[in-house]
């Protein structure tokens, strides 16, 4: 399995586990640290929409140093994301 496929599987499994916890009434922040780094643009768009969906029911936090991910996030999200630059 390629690194990109492993990262996509990792994100999918974490998102499914998070949604299961939310359905049971447990809400915790959903953190990701540069998990999109190996994603192509289409997969990054889909992952950004996933993070937005998670953020509607709780808090999703994505850490990255890749400017293109921030640009995609701004482009695909219905609600403007809050972006902190350090």
MDAnalysis code that builds the backbone (N, CA, C; Angstrom):
import MDAnalysis as mda
import numpy as np

u = mda.Universe.empty(258, n_residues=86, atom_resindex=np.repeat(np.arange(86), 3), trajectory=True)
u.add_TopologyAttr("name", ["N", "CA", "C"] * 86)
u.add_TopologyAttr("resid", np.arange(1, 87))
u.add_TopologyAttr("resname", ["UNK", "UNK", "UNK", "UNK", "UNK", "UNK", "UNK", "UNK", "UNK", "UNK", "UNK", "UNK", "UNK", "UNK", "UNK", "UNK", "UNK", "UNK", "UNK", "UNK", "UNK", "UNK", "UNK", "UNK", "UNK", "UNK", "UNK", "UNK", "UNK", "UNK", "UNK", "UNK", "UNK", "UNK", "UNK", "UNK", "UNK", "UNK", "UNK", "UNK", "UNK", "UNK", "UNK", "UNK", "UNK", "UNK", "UNK", "UNK", "UNK", "UNK", "UNK", "UNK", "UNK", "UNK", "UNK", "UNK", "UNK", "UNK", "UNK", "UNK", "UNK", "UNK", "UNK", "UNK", "UNK", "UNK", "UNK", "UNK", "UNK", "UNK", "UNK", "UNK", "UNK", "UNK", "UNK", "UNK", "UNK", "UNK", "UNK", "UNK", "UNK", "UNK", "UNK", "UNK", "UNK", "UNK"])
u.atoms.positions = np.array([
    [0.851, -1.164, 0.000],
    [0.000, 0.000, 0.000],
    [0.906, 1.240, 0.000],
    [0.622, 2.187, -0.863],
    [1.445, 3.395, -0.959],
    [1.235, 4.279, 0.267],
    [2.170, 5.194, 0.472],
    [2.061, 6.129, 1.590],
    [0.790, 6.959, 1.473],
    [0.472, 7.422, 0.271],
    [-0.742, 8.212, 0.056],
    [-1.996, 7.426, 0.403],
    [-2.053, 6.177, -0.015],
    [-3.212, 5.328, 0.298],
    [-3.299, 5.072, 1.794],
    [-2.154, 4.857, 2.439],
    [-2.156, 4.659, 3.898],
    [-2.691, 5.899, 4.612],
    [-2.269, 7.084, 4.174],
    [-2.739, 8.322, 4.808],
    [-4.240, 8.506, 4.588],
    [-4.733, 8.164, 3.391],
    [-6.168, 8.285, 3.120],
    [-6.963, 7.304, 3.969],
    [-6.464, 6.081, 4.108],
    [-7.111, 5.085, 4.952],
    [-7.096, 5.533, 6.412],
    [-5.982, 6.046, 6.862],
    [-5.849, 6.564, 8.225],
    [-6.893, 7.649, 8.500],
    [-7.015, 8.596, 7.586],
    [-7.996, 9.671, 7.757],
    [-9.417, 9.113, 7.754],
    [-9.711, 8.192, 6.857],
    [-11.053, 7.606, 6.784],
    [-11.414, 6.873, 8.069],
    [-10.477, 6.101, 8.598],
    [-10.736, 5.362, 9.834],
    [-10.894, 6.300, 11.025],
    [-10.065, 7.308, 11.103],
    [-10.191, 8.279, 12.197],
    [-11.506, 9.041, 12.113],
    [-11.911, 9.441, 10.906],
    [-13.170, 10.166, 10.736],
    [-14.357, 9.288, 11.111],
    [-14.315, 8.022, 10.726],
    [-15.406, 7.103, 11.073],
    [-15.477, 6.905, 12.582],
    [-14.332, 6.746, 13.237],
    [-14.314, 6.590, 14.693],
    [-14.823, 7.854, 15.373],
    [-14.437, 9.008, 14.842],
    [-14.894, 10.281, 15.404],
    [-16.414, 10.400, 15.288],
    [-16.949, 10.090, 14.115],
    [-18.396, 10.183, 13.916],
    [-19.146, 9.209, 14.826],
    [-18.563, 8.050, 15.086],
    [-19.175, 7.091, 16.006],
    [-19.190, 7.665, 17.429],
    [-18.099, 8.294, 17.848],
    [-18.062, 8.907, 19.182],
    [-19.083, 10.029, 19.304],
    [-19.194, 10.851, 18.260],
    [-20.159, 11.953, 18.275],
    [-21.584, 11.402, 18.379],
    [-21.868, 10.327, 17.677],
    [-23.211, 9.734, 17.726],
    [-23.542, 9.199, 19.117],
    [-22.519, 8.922, 19.913],
    [-22.712, 8.444, 21.282],
    [-22.670, 9.596, 22.291],
    [-22.600, 10.824, 21.786],
    [-22.642, 11.997, 22.655],
    [-21.295, 12.509, 23.125],
    [-20.204, 11.931, 22.673],
    [-18.875, 12.373, 23.067],
    [-18.298, 13.282, 21.988],
    [-18.018, 14.529, 22.354],
    [-17.455, 15.470, 21.385],
    [-16.067, 15.900, 21.835],
    [-15.098, 15.602, 21.027],
    [-13.718, 15.997, 21.243],
    [-13.214, 16.694, 19.982],
    [-12.179, 17.526, 20.084],
    [-11.602, 18.106, 18.869],
    [-11.026, 17.008, 17.975],
    [-11.099, 17.216, 16.683],
    [-10.547, 16.288, 15.697],
    [-9.284, 16.938, 15.131],
    [-8.123, 16.425, 15.507],
    [-6.838, 16.976, 15.087],
    [-6.227, 16.157, 13.964],
    [-5.644, 16.843, 12.995],
    [-4.846, 16.200, 11.953],
    [-3.601, 17.049, 11.726],
    [-2.474, 16.399, 11.561],
    [-1.218, 17.098, 11.321],
    [-0.650, 16.663, 9.972],
    [-0.870, 17.481, 8.977],
    [-0.344, 17.289, 7.613],
    [-0.634, 15.926, 7.007],
    [-1.789, 15.364, 7.322],
    [-2.155, 14.060, 6.761],
    [-2.454, 14.167, 5.254],
    [-2.734, 15.376, 4.754],
    [-3.033, 15.558, 3.327],
    [-1.766, 15.669, 2.480],
    [-0.598, 15.612, 3.072],
    [0.642, 15.922, 2.356],
    [0.875, 15.061, 1.115],
    [0.339, 13.861, 1.086],
    [0.536, 12.983, -0.071],
    [-0.691, 12.923, -0.979],
    [-1.728, 13.682, -0.648],
    [-2.973, 13.650, -1.427],
    [-2.825, 14.480, -2.694],
    [-3.438, 14.021, -3.775],
    [-3.517, 14.872, -4.961],
    [-4.595, 15.935, -4.708],
    [-4.773, 16.842, -5.652],
    [-5.694, 17.957, -5.435],
    [-7.139, 17.507, -5.196],
    [-7.610, 16.512, -5.949],
    [-8.990, 16.038, -5.771],
    [-9.203, 15.415, -4.395],
    [-8.236, 14.630, -3.936],
    [-8.351, 14.024, -2.613],
    [-8.251, 15.090, -1.518],
    [-7.417, 16.106, -1.737],
    [-7.319, 17.192, -0.765],
    [-8.633, 17.945, -0.679],
    [-9.269, 18.181, -1.807],
    [-10.579, 18.853, -1.801],
    [-11.600, 18.047, -0.996],
    [-11.651, 16.753, -1.246],
    [-12.594, 15.886, -0.529],
    [-12.283, 15.870, 0.972],
    [-11.005, 15.813, 1.313],
    [-10.615, 15.794, 2.723],
    [-10.949, 17.121, 3.407],
    [-10.784, 18.231, 2.695],
    [-11.152, 19.529, 3.262],
    [-12.659, 19.602, 3.526],
    [-13.448, 19.062, 2.623],
    [-14.898, 19.027, 2.839],
    [-15.246, 18.137, 4.034],
    [-14.528, 17.041, 4.194],
    [-14.718, 16.170, 5.357],
    [-14.411, 16.934, 6.643],
    [-13.304, 17.654, 6.670],
    [-12.947, 18.426, 7.861],
    [-14.011, 19.487, 8.150],
    [-14.559, 20.086, 7.110],
    [-15.625, 21.075, 7.321],
    [-16.860, 20.394, 7.913],
    [-17.225, 19.234, 7.399],
    [-18.386, 18.503, 7.927],
    [-18.174, 18.147, 9.395],
    [-16.996, 17.680, 9.735],
    [-16.685, 17.366, 11.124],
    [-16.777, 18.632, 11.972],
    [-16.307, 19.740, 11.438],
    [-16.334, 21.006, 12.161],
    [-17.729, 21.539, 12.431],
    [-18.691, 21.124, 11.654],
    [-20.070, 21.558, 11.895],
    [-20.629, 20.974, 13.191],
    [-20.183, 19.764, 13.540],
    [-20.694, 19.108, 14.740],
    [-19.739, 19.181, 15.917],
    [-18.587, 19.733, 15.712],
    [-17.578, 19.816, 16.759],
    [-16.487, 20.774, 16.328],
    [-15.267, 20.388, 16.544],
    [-14.141, 21.239, 16.172],
    [-13.124, 20.405, 15.405],
    [-12.793, 20.836, 14.202],
    [-11.754, 20.153, 13.434],
    [-10.556, 21.093, 13.315],
    [-9.393, 20.550, 13.570],
    [-8.161, 21.330, 13.552],
    [-7.176, 20.614, 12.638],
    [-6.679, 21.337, 11.656],
    [-5.726, 20.769, 10.713],
    [-4.461, 21.618, 10.725],
    [-3.349, 20.997, 10.976],
    [-2.059, 21.686, 10.998],
    [-1.316, 21.380, 9.705],
    [-0.809, 22.439, 9.064],
    [-0.061, 22.241, 7.820],
    [0.914, 23.392, 7.597],
    [1.910, 23.133, 6.823],
    [2.806, 24.195, 6.357],
    [2.696, 24.331, 4.830],
    [1.714, 23.671, 4.249],
    [1.508, 23.705, 2.803],
    [0.474, 24.762, 2.440],
    [0.907, 25.832, 1.806],
    [0.025, 26.935, 1.432],
    [-1.102, 26.469, 0.511],
    [-0.830, 25.524, -0.394],
    [-1.861, 25.084, -1.341],
    [-3.040, 24.423, -0.616],
    [-2.790, 23.779, 0.520],
    [-3.888, 23.168, 1.284],
    [-4.792, 24.265, 1.846],
    [-4.186, 25.333, 2.347],
    [-4.959, 26.466, 2.861],
    [-5.789, 27.081, 1.732],
    [-5.200, 27.239, 0.569],
    [-5.922, 27.801, -0.578],
    [-7.098, 26.915, -0.985],
    [-6.895, 25.607, -1.009],
    [-7.974, 24.674, -1.356],
    [-9.076, 24.740, -0.304],
    [-8.685, 24.760, 0.964],
    [-9.659, 24.848, 2.061],
    [-10.546, 26.081, 1.889],
    [-9.932, 27.203, 1.613],
    [-10.704, 28.442, 1.410],
    [-11.637, 28.329, 0.206],
    [-11.202, 27.634, -0.811],
    [-11.977, 27.504, -2.037],
    [-13.191, 26.573, -1.879],
    [-13.028, 25.449, -1.208],
    [-14.078, 24.426, -1.206],
    [-15.059, 24.529, -0.044],
    [-14.684, 25.205, 1.028],
    [-15.564, 25.254, 2.200],
    [-16.710, 26.236, 1.988],
    [-17.886, 25.837, 2.428],
    [-19.047, 26.724, 2.353],
    [-18.899, 27.881, 3.332],
    [-18.489, 27.565, 4.546],
    [-18.232, 28.602, 5.555],
    [-16.729, 28.878, 5.567],
    [-16.350, 30.137, 5.656],
    [-14.909, 30.422, 5.644],
    [-14.208, 29.782, 6.838],
    [-13.127, 29.072, 6.607],
    [-12.402, 28.462, 7.720],
    [-11.635, 29.522, 8.513],
    [-11.413, 29.252, 9.774],
    [-10.569, 30.109, 10.587],
    [-9.139, 29.621, 10.427],
    [-8.271, 30.515, 9.984],
    [-6.902, 30.129, 9.714],
    [-5.977, 30.970, 10.585],
    [-5.126, 30.276, 11.311],
    [-4.127, 30.940, 12.168],
    [-2.761, 30.682, 11.563],
    [-2.012, 31.745, 11.335],
    [-0.662, 31.587, 10.797],
    [0.335, 31.877, 11.900],
    [1.284, 30.979, 12.021],
    [2.309, 31.148, 13.067],
    [3.651, 31.371, 12.392],
])
